[in-house]
């Protein structure tokens, strides 16, 4: 289905979410899955929490690294829009 034509249905937030929005949503989700898994598997909640915290920390590190890697073309486009140059 083409995302431009919704054919009578409401667009969802996921369709309009950026990569970083999804990363921010995944961090607490991983923590909740780890804690829930720890509860369901009858292991100490510390173990379940760490099972969710380790991949969540990986996502935090990735998002910090990815944010710092801004494309030069994007920056030059923003600068030209501010000054009115094309």
Residue pairs with C-beta under 8 A, 6 or more apart in sequence:
1 7
3 11
3 15
14 22
17 25
19 66
20 63
20 66
20 67
23 59
23 62
23 63
24 63
26 56
26 59
27 56
27 59
27 60
28 56
30 52
30 53
30 55
30 56
30 59
31 49
31 52
31 53
31 56
32 52
33 52
34 48
34 49
34 50
34 51
34 52
34 53
34 56
35 45
35 48
35 49
35 52
36 48
37 48
37 51
37 52
38 44
38 45
38 46
38 47
38 48
38 49
38 51
39 45
39 48
41 48
79 85
80 86
